[in-house]
Amino acid sequence: MISRIIPLFCAVFLPLTAIQAGEYNPILSIGDVVQPWENLPATNGEPHSWKDLKVKKVVVVAFTCNTCPYAVDYQDRIKTLSKKWQNDDRVALIAVNSNLIDEDSLEAMKERAKTEKFTFPYLKDEKQELGKAWGATRTPEFFVIDSDRKVVYMGAMDDNPNAAEATVNYVDKAVEATLAGKQPDVQETVAIGCNIRYKRSRR
């Protein structure tokens, strides 16, 4: 009897799982409304909340860190993207660090932001609640959010971790498409990078 129940359970459970999450994201699907954040500490010394972005038509959120080699390699690409859109009042770019190790502390983040001359908010997800709620698993990992605060794109920034070989910037194209009232041609890709170091919870 048990051998008959297990396949039936799997047949029911697997489609539900697919509905609840994206192709690569374990929590969110394209079109889902994201969980906002409230008073996350930023490297500029001021708390940052989702309400600070209420007038933005598009928000790009990059989960990143100080320590992952992939994240470090993408710093210049993130800065270039920020520079492209910094004079457009409809667009905001936010970086979030969910790692808990000392090298990714808020103080270390402040030093990195100063050294690299970040022109965008760099927030500390101290309780790791935001990263978990958004299903972020890698650094770097990108989300493009529209004016309804729904996910229109998530995954990698572009098509190659090697900047010299990258030809398609998925994030930039998603921003352009969303501002034009269209859906991006590519809506989800695999994020390539280091695992976010989530604190293990007791069962």
N, C-alpha and C positions, 0 to 999 in steps of 0.2 A: 504493500500500500504506500509506504514512504517513497519508494522509487518512482511511483506515479505522481506523487504530490510535488516532489522537487522540480521536475521539468515544468510542471504547470506554474509553480511559483516563479521560476526564472522567466517563463514566457510573459507573466504579468509584470514582474518587477523591472525587467530591462527596458521595455518601452516607456515606462513611467520615468526611469532615470534619464532616458534620452530627451524626454520632454522638459525635464527640470533643469538641464544644463546644456551648455553649448557643445560643439563638436570637440573642442579641446579644453574648454573651461569647465571645471567640476561643479560650479555653482550657477553661473549666469549664462543666459542665451542672448543672442542678438534680439533687441527689442525689449529686454527687461529694464525696468526702472532700477537704478542703482541706489544703494544705501548712502545717504549723505554723511558727512562728517561734521563734528561739532568741536570747536576749540582745540584743534590739534596744534601743538607747538611747532613754530617755524624757525628757521635759522635767522630770521630778521628780528627775533625776540617778541613778535606779536602772535597771538593765537589766531588760527585761520579756521573759518567755518564755511560750509557750503553756501550759506546765505551771501557770502562775499562775492559769489559768482552769479547771482540771480539775474543779472542783465546780459550774461553771455549766451550767445546762440550755440556755441560749441566749446566744450571743455575737453582738453587732452590731459589724461592722467597717466604719468609714467611711474610705475613701481620700480625703484632702482635702489642703489646703495653705494657706499664708499669702497667696498672691498672686493666685490666680484669682478674678475678681469673683463667679463663681457660688459658689465655695467660701466666700467671705467672706459672701455673702448667706445661706448656709445655716448659718452659725455659731450663730445664735440658735435655729434649729430643732433643731440637734444638741444644744444645751444643754438645750432643753426636753424632748427625748426622754430625755436622760440623767437629768434631774431626775425624770421620771415613774417611771423604773425603778431609781433609785439605792438605794432602800430594799428592793428585792426581791433577795434573795441568789441567786436563780436566774439573774439576768440581768447581763450585763456589756456595756459599750459601750467600744470602743477606736477611736481615730483614728490613722491612719497617713499619713505624708507621704513620698512616693517621689520628689519633685522634688529636683534637685541644685543649683539656682541659689542664689546667696548669700542671697536673700530668704527662702529656704526651708531655710536651714541650721538645725542644732540650736539654736544660740544664738538665732536669730530665732524659732524655734518656742517656746523657753522664754519669750521676751518676750511672744509672742502668748498663750500659755497663762496667763501671769500677768495680762496686761491684761484678757483676756476671762474670767478666773476659771474656767478649765476644771476640771471636777470628775472628769474621766475621763482615762485615760492617753493621751498624745499621743506616738506613737512615730516614730522616724526610720528609714526603710528605706534606709540609706546605700548598700547595694549594689544596690538596686532589684530584688533577687531575689524579694521577697514580692509586689510589685506584678505582676511578670511571671508568677510562678507562678499567681497568682489571675486573671490576664487582666484586671486593672484598667486601664482606658484613660482614665478621666475623673476630674476633681475637681469636685464630689464624686461618689463612687460607693459604693454600700452593699451589704454582704453580711450575711445573717442565717444563722447556723450553729446547728445543733441539738446535742443532747448526744452524738450519734455523730460530731460534727464534719463533718456533711454540709451542703451548701448547700440551704437551703429557700427562699431568696429572694435575688435580686441585681438591681441596677439603680439606679433613681432612688429618692430618699426618698419623694417624693409626686408628685402628678399635675400640678404647675405650679411652675416656678421662681419665680414671683411668689407670695410667701407669702400675700398678701391674697386670691389666687384659688385657692389649693390647697385641695382638699376631701377628698382621700383620702391618708392617710399609709400607703404600702405597707409601710414598714419596721415601723411600730408594729403594724399589723394582722398582719404575719408573726410578730412576737414573741408576740402574744396567741394566735394560732392554734397556734404551736409549743408553748407552755406548756400549751395545752388538749389536746395530743396530736393535733392536726389539721394538714392541709396548708393553707397560705395559699391564698386564692382566686386571688390574683395571685402568680405565682412569679418572673416575670422581666419587666423593662421596660428601655427604653433609658435609659442614664445620660446626663444632659445636663450639660455643663460644659466646662472647658478640658481639652485633652489633657495627660496626664501626660508630663513631659519626660524620656523615657527616653534614656539615653546610647546613641548608635549604636555597634553592634559591627562590627568589620571582618569582611568575608567572606573 
